[in-house]
Amino acid sequence: MRFGRLLALALTLSIVACSSDKAAIQPAKLVSFKPSAKVEVRWKQSVGEAGFSVLTPAVTREGVFAADTKYVYRFDRDNGKKVWRIEPGFTISGGVGAGDGLVLVGGDKGEVAAYEDETGNLRWKTKASSEVLSAPKIADGIVVVRTGNGRIAGLDAQDGKRIWLYERSTPTLIVRNHAGIVIRNGMVYAGFAAGKVAAIGLTKGVVIWESAVSHPKGNTELERISDITSLPAVDDTQICAVAFQGRIACFDAVQGGTLWSRDFSSDKGLSLFGSNLYITDSDSNVLAADRATGSSLWKNDQLSFRAATATFPLDDFLLVGDYEGYIHVLKREDGSFVARQKTDGSAILTPPVTLGDGALIQTSGGELYSIAIK
C-alpha cells in the first residue's frame, strides 16, 4: 500500500540521518552554562502516551485541550485541573484543534469529530478521505482538515458537511509527516510534497496562489525528495517555508511573490518573530536569519542530532524541546543558552503553544506542562 511505502521511507530517512559508513552519529552532549533565566512550572498534568502519533494540545480563552490516542481532555488554564474527559471511539492521530466553541480531533482511519468545549458533548462526526495526521483547525465557521494523502477539506463547523476539497498530484515517494495547515486572514497556508507552498481561500477552497520553495534534484527518487514536512511560518505580510533536502524561502503572504530563497534543509520547522526568522535544521542546529533578506545572524550547534523541535519565540527567548524531554531556553539575540528544564524524559515532538504569558508543552509520554520564563 502507498502509506506502507511512506512509512518505510520515513524510517529510511531516519536511518540515513542518524548513521553513516563510518560510525553512528551521536546526539550532542548537553553543555554546562550559567543560567540567567529560570523555567517556572506553573502546573503539570497527565494524559496517556502518544504512541506513534504526534499529538499537539490546543489553548483557547476558555481552557486547555489535549489528547492521547484514546481520550480528549479539557483542563483549567490557570491550575491544570481536569474539567472533562471524553472517548471518541477511534484512535486519535492528529492532535487537538479548538476555537469557536468547538474541540476537534482526527483519527487514523479518517474520522473527524467535533465536541462542545464547555461540556464535551458531541456536535458531529464525519469521515475524511484518509488518516488525519495533524490537528484540525477552525476559523470563521469552517473546520479545515488535512489528511495523509495530501488533501485539505473545508467542513461546515455546524454539521461537519464538506464545503470544499483541495487536492493535488503527489510524487511517487513522499515523506510521511504531521505538518498541518495555518489559517490567517481568511487564507489557509500549507506546504506540500515536491517543495510547493499554497495559499487557499478559507471560504471556498479556491487556490489564491502557489509557489515553489524548492525543486527536486538528484538521480534517484530518494535524492529527489524535497518535501515541505513542517508548518509554514506566517504573519500578516510574509510566509516562510522550508523543505527537506531543499531550500528555504519567504513569500509575500497576499500575492505569493518570492522575497528571497536559499539552500537549506529542515524537517523540523521555523518561526517568525520581529525582524527575524528562526529555524531548526535537519541536524537539529538552531539558526537565526534576517526575515527581509535571509542572511544568517547566528547559529547554535549545541543541540545537534538531539531531534530538536522547531523554535517557539517567547518574549526575549526561544524555546526548543528535544528527544530526552528537555526544554532548552535560548536568548533570541544570539542563540546562547539561558535556562534548561527536564520534563518526564520522553521526547518532545512538537514546539510549545502559547498559554497566556507562558507556554504549554506536551511530551510523547503524555505529560502536560504549563511554564513561564522568569
C-alpha positions as CSV (number, residue, x, y, z in Angstrom):
1,M,0.0,0.0,0.0
2,R,1.1,3.6,-0.6
3,F,1.2,4.5,3.1
4,G,3.4,1.5,3.8
5,R,5.8,3.0,1.3
6,L,5.6,6.3,3.1
7,L,6.3,4.7,6.5
8,A,9.2,2.8,5.1
9,L,10.6,5.9,3.5
10,A,10.3,7.8,6.8
11,L,12.2,5.0,8.5
12,T,14.8,5.0,5.8
13,L,15.3,8.8,6.1
14,S,15.8,8.4,9.9
15,I,18.5,5.8,9.3
16,V,20.2,7.9,6.7
17,A,20.1,10.9,9.1
18,C,21.5,9.0,12.1
19,S,24.1,6.8,10.6
20,S,27.0,6.7,8.1
21,D,29.6,4.3,6.6
22,K,31.9,5.4,9.4
23,A,30.3,5.5,12.8
24,A,26.9,6.2,14.1
25,I,26.4,9.9,14.7
26,Q,25.8,10.6,18.4
27,P,23.5,13.3,19.8
28,A,25.3,16.2,21.2
29,K,26.0,16.1,24.9
30,L,24.4,18.8,26.9
31,V,26.8,21.6,27.6
32,S,27.0,23.3,31.0
33,F,26.3,27.0,31.3
34,K,25.5,29.6,33.9
35,P,21.7,30.2,33.8
36,S,20.5,33.7,33.5
37,A,16.8,32.8,33.4
38,K,14.6,30.2,35.1
39,V,11.8,27.9,33.8
40,E,8.9,28.1,36.2
41,V,6.5,25.1,36.0
42,R,3.1,26.6,36.9
43,W,1.2,23.3,36.7
44,K,1.6,19.8,35.4
45,Q,-1.0,17.2,34.2
46,S,-1.0,13.8,32.7
47,V,-2.7,12.2,29.7
48,G,-1.9,8.9,28.1
49,E,1.0,8.3,25.8
50,A,1.0,9.4,22.2
51,G,2.2,6.1,20.7
52,F,3.3,6.6,17.1
53,S,1.2,9.8,16.8
54,V,2.4,13.4,17.1
55,L,-0.3,15.0,19.3
56,T,-0.5,18.7,19.8
57,P,-2.5,20.4,22.5
58,A,-4.7,23.5,22.0
59,V,-5.4,26.6,24.1
60,T,-8.4,28.9,24.0
61,R,-9.6,31.6,26.4
62,E,-11.9,29.0,27.9
63,G,-9.5,26.2,28.5
64,V,-6.6,23.9,27.6
65,F,-7.4,20.8,25.5
66,A,-5.2,17.8,24.9
67,A,-5.4,14.2,23.8
68,D,-3.8,10.8,23.9
69,T,-4.6,8.0,21.5
70,K,-7.9,7.2,23.2
71,Y,-9.2,10.3,25.0
72,V,-9.7,14.0,24.7
73,Y,-9.3,16.2,27.8
74,R,-10.1,19.7,29.0
75,F,-8.1,21.3,31.7
76,D,-8.4,24.6,33.5
77,R,-6.0,27.2,32.1
78,D,-4.9,28.6,35.4
79,N,-4.3,25.5,37.6
80,G,-4.5,22.5,35.2
81,K,-7.5,20.9,37.0
82,K,-9.2,18.4,34.8
83,V,-12.7,19.6,33.7
84,W,-13.8,16.6,31.5
85,R,-12.6,13.6,29.6
86,I,-14.3,12.0,26.6
87,E,-13.7,9.0,24.5
88,P,-14.3,9.5,20.7
89,G,-14.3,5.7,20.0
90,F,-11.4,5.8,17.4
91,T,-7.6,6.1,17.6
92,I,-6.7,9.8,17.8
93,S,-3.8,10.5,15.4
94,G,-3.9,14.2,14.7
95,G,-3.8,16.2,17.9
96,V,-6.4,18.7,19.1
97,G,-7.8,21.8,17.4
98,A,-10.1,24.3,19.3
99,G,-11.9,27.5,18.7
100,D,-15.4,29.0,18.1
101,G,-16.8,26.8,21.0
102,L,-15.6,23.5,19.5
103,V,-12.9,21.0,20.2
104,L,-11.7,19.0,17.2
105,V,-9.8,15.7,16.8
106,G,-8.9,13.4,13.9
107,G,-8.4,9.7,13.7
108,D,-6.1,7.2,12.0
109,K,-8.9,5.9,9.7
110,G,-10.0,9.4,8.6
111,E,-12.5,10.1,11.5
112,V,-13.1,13.8,12.4
113,A,-15.1,14.7,15.5
114,A,-16.3,18.0,16.9
115,Y,-17.2,18.5,20.6
116,E,-18.7,21.4,22.6
117,D,-15.8,22.8,24.5
118,E,-17.9,23.6,27.6
119,T,-19.5,20.2,28.1
120,G,-17.6,17.7,25.8
121,N,-20.9,16.8,24.2
122,L,-20.6,15.6,20.6
123,R,-21.6,18.2,18.0
124,W,-20.9,16.0,14.9
125,K,-18.7,13.2,13.5
126,T,-17.7,12.7,9.9
127,K,-15.1,10.9,7.7
128,A,-12.2,12.4,5.8
129,S,-10.5,10.7,2.8
130,S,-7.6,9.2,4.8
131,E,-5.8,9.3,8.1
132,V,-5.7,12.6,9.9
133,L,-2.1,13.3,10.9
134,S,-2.4,16.9,12.2
135,A,-4.8,18.8,14.3
136,P,-7.9,20.1,12.6
137,K,-8.2,23.9,12.6
138,I,-11.2,26.2,12.8
139,A,-11.9,29.8,11.8
140,D,-14.9,31.8,10.6
141,G,-17.3,28.8,10.9
142,I,-15.1,26.5,8.8
143,V,-13.2,23.5,10.0
144,V,-10.1,22.7,7.9
145,V,-8.7,19.1,7.9
146,R,-5.6,17.9,6.2
147,T,-5.2,14.2,5.6
148,G,-2.2,11.9,5.0
149,N,-2.9,11.7,1.2
150,G,-2.2,15.4,0.9
151,R,-5.9,16.6,0.6
152,I,-7.3,19.5,2.5
153,A,-11.0,19.8,3.2
154,G,-13.1,22.6,4.5
155,L,-16.1,21.5,6.6
156,D,-19.1,23.4,8.0
157,A,-18.5,23.9,11.7
158,Q,-22.2,23.4,12.4
159,D,-22.7,19.9,11.0
160,G,-19.4,18.7,9.6
161,K,-20.6,18.6,5.9
162,R,-17.9,19.2,3.4
163,I,-17.9,22.7,1.7
164,W,-14.8,22.3,-0.4
165,L,-11.9,20.0,-1.2
166,Y,-8.4,20.8,-2.3
167,E,-6.3,18.1,-3.8
168,R,-3.1,17.9,-5.9
169,S,-1.0,15.2,-7.5
170,T,2.0,14.0,-5.5
171,P,5.3,12.3,-6.4
172,T,5.7,8.5,-6.2
173,L,7.6,8.8,-2.9
174,I,6.9,11.4,-0.2
175,V,7.9,11.8,3.4
176,R,5.1,10.8,5.9
177,N,4.8,13.8,8.1
178,H,2.5,15.5,10.6
179,A,2.6,19.0,9.1
180,G,-0.9,20.6,9.1
181,I,-2.1,24.0,8.0
182,V,-2.0,27.6,9.2
183,I,-5.1,29.8,8.9
184,R,-4.6,33.6,8.9
185,N,-6.6,36.5,7.4
186,G,-9.0,34.3,5.6
187,M,-6.3,32.1,4.0
188,V,-5.2,28.6,4.5
189,Y,-1.5,28.1,4.1
190,A,0.2,24.7,3.6
191,G,3.4,23.2,2.3
192,F,3.4,20.1,0.1
193,A,5.5,17.4,-1.4
194,A,7.9,18.4,-4.2
195,G,8.6,21.7,-2.4
196,K,5.4,23.6,-3.2
197,V,3.5,26.0,-0.9
198,A,0.0,27.3,-1.5
199,A,-2.5,29.8,-0.2
200,I,-6.1,28.6,-0.3
201,G,-9.2,30.8,0.3
202,L,-10.8,29.7,3.5
203,T,-14.5,30.1,2.5
204,K,-14.5,28.4,-0.9
205,G,-11.2,26.5,-1.1
206,V,-10.0,28.4,-4.2
207,V,-6.3,28.5,-4.7
208,I,-5.1,32.1,-4.4
209,W,-1.5,31.4,-5.3
210,E,1.0,28.6,-5.4
211,S,4.8,29.0,-5.4
212,A,7.9,26.7,-5.3
213,V,10.1,26.7,-2.2
214,S,12.3,24.0,-3.7
215,H,12.8,21.9,-6.8
216,P,13.6,18.2,-6.6
217,K,17.2,17.3,-7.6
218,G,19.2,14.2,-8.0
219,N,19.2,10.9,-9.9
220,T,17.2,8.7,-7.6
221,E,13.7,9.1,-6.1
222,L,15.3,9.3,-2.7
223,E,17.7,12.0,-3.7
224,R,14.8,13.9,-5.4
225,I,12.7,14.1,-2.2
226,S,12.2,17.8,-1.4
227,D,9.0,17.8,0.6
228,I,7.8,20.5,3.0
229,T,7.3,18.4,6.1
230,S,6.7,21.2,8.7
231,L,4.3,24.1,9.2
232,P,5.0,27.4,7.3
233,A,5.6,30.4,9.4
234,V,3.0,33.1,8.7
235,D,2.2,36.7,9.8
236,D,0.2,39.5,8.2
237,T,2.7,40.3,5.5
238,Q,5.0,37.3,5.0
239,I,5.0,33.5,4.8
240,C,8.2,31.4,5.0
241,A,8.6,27.7,4.4
242,V,11.4,25.2,4.3
243,A,11.9,21.9,2.5
244,F,13.7,18.7,3.5
245,Q,16.8,18.3,1.2
246,G,15.9,21.6,-0.5
247,R,15.6,25.3,0.2
248,I,14.1,27.8,2.5
249,A,12.0,30.7,1.0
250,C,9.9,33.6,2.1
251,F,6.9,35.0,0.1
252,D,4.5,37.9,0.1
253,A,1.6,36.5,2.2
254,V,-1.1,38.0,-0.1
255,Q,0.4,37.9,-3.6
256,G,2.8,34.9,-3.3
257,G,5.7,36.7,-4.8
258,T,9.1,35.3,-3.8
259,L,11.0,37.7,-1.4
260,W,14.2,35.5,-1.1
261,S,15.3,31.9,-1.0
262,R,18.5,30.0,-0.2
263,D,19.7,26.4,0.1
264,F,18.7,24.7,3.3
265,S,17.3,21.5,4.7
266,S,14.8,21.1,7.6
267,D,12.2,18.6,8.6
268,K,11.6,20.5,11.9
269,G,10.2,23.9,11.0
270,L,10.6,27.6,11.6
271,S,9.1,30.6,13.3
272,L,8.8,34.3,12.6
273,F,9.2,36.9,15.3
274,G,10.0,40.6,15.0
275,S,12.6,41.2,12.3
276,N,14.0,37.6,12.4
277,L,13.3,34.1,11.2
278,Y,14.3,31.2,13.5
279,I,14.9,27.8,12.0
280,T,15.8,24.3,13.3
281,D,17.7,22.4,10.5
282,S,17.7,18.7,9.7
283,D,20.7,18.2,12.1
284,S,18.9,20.0,14.9
285,N,21.1,23.1,14.7
286,V,19.1,26.3,15.6
287,L,19.7,29.3,13.4
288,A,18.5,32.9,13.1
289,A,18.2,34.7,9.8
290,D,17.1,38.2,8.7
291,R,13.5,37.8,7.6
292,A,13.9,40.5,4.9
293,T,17.0,39.1,3.2
294,G,17.6,35.6,4.5
295,S,21.1,36.5,5.7
296,S,22.4,34.4,8.6
297,L,22.6,36.1,12.0
298,W,23.7,33.3,14.4
299,K,23.8,29.6,14.8
300,N,23.7,27.3,17.8
301,D,25.0,23.8,17.0
302,Q,25.0,22.5,20.6
303,L,21.7,20.6,20.1
304,S,23.0,18.7,17.0
305,F,21.2,15.4,16.4
306,R,19.1,15.7,19.6
307,A,15.9,15.7,17.5
308,A,15.2,19.3,18.4
309,T,11.8,20.8,17.7
310,A,11.0,23.9,15.8
311,T,11.6,27.1,17.8
312,F,8.9,28.8,19.9
313,P,9.6,32.5,20.4
314,L,8.6,33.8,23.9
315,D,9.5,37.4,24.6
316,D,13.3,37.6,24.5
317,F,13.7,33.9,24.4
318,L,13.3,30.8,22.1
319,L,12.0,27.5,23.5
320,V,13.2,24.2,21.9
321,G,12.3,20.7,23.0
322,D,14.4,17.6,22.4
323,Y,14.3,13.8,22.3
324,E,15.2,13.4,26.0
325,G,12.4,15.7,27.2
326,Y,14.5,18.7,27.9
327,I,13.2,22.2,27.3
328,H,16.0,24.5,26.2
329,V,15.7,28.2,26.5
330,L,17.9,30.3,24.2
331,K,18.4,34.0,24.0
332,R,16.8,35.3,20.8
333,E,19.5,37.9,20.4
334,D,22.4,35.5,20.0
335,G,21.2,31.9,20.5
336,S,23.1,31.3,23.7
337,F,21.5,29.1,26.4
338,V,19.9,30.8,29.4
339,A,17.9,28.1,31.0
340,R,17.1,24.4,30.8
341,Q,14.3,22.2,32.2
342,K,13.9,18.4,32.3
343,T,10.4,17.1,31.9
344,D,9.4,13.4,32.1
345,G,12.3,12.1,29.9
346,S,10.1,11.3,26.9
347,A,10.6,13.0,23.6
348,I,9.1,16.5,22.9
349,L,8.0,16.2,19.3
350,T,6.2,19.5,18.7
351,P,7.1,23.1,19.7
352,P,5.1,24.6,22.6
353,V,1.9,26.6,22.1
354,T,1.0,29.9,23.7
355,L,-0.6,29.9,27.1
356,G,-1.2,33.4,28.5
357,D,2.2,34.9,29.0
358,G,3.9,31.5,29.0
359,A,3.7,28.2,27.1
360,L,2.2,24.8,27.1
361,I,4.2,21.7,26.3
362,Q,3.1,18.1,25.7
363,T,5.6,15.2,25.8
364,S,5.2,12.0,23.9
365,G,4.9,10.3,27.3
366,G,1.7,12.2,27.9
367,E,2.8,14.9,30.4
368,L,1.4,18.5,30.0
369,Y,3.5,21.4,31.4
370,S,2.4,25.0,31.8
371,I,5.5,27.0,32.0
372,A,6.8,30.6,32.2
373,I,10.3,32.0,31.8
374,K,11.4,34.2,34.7
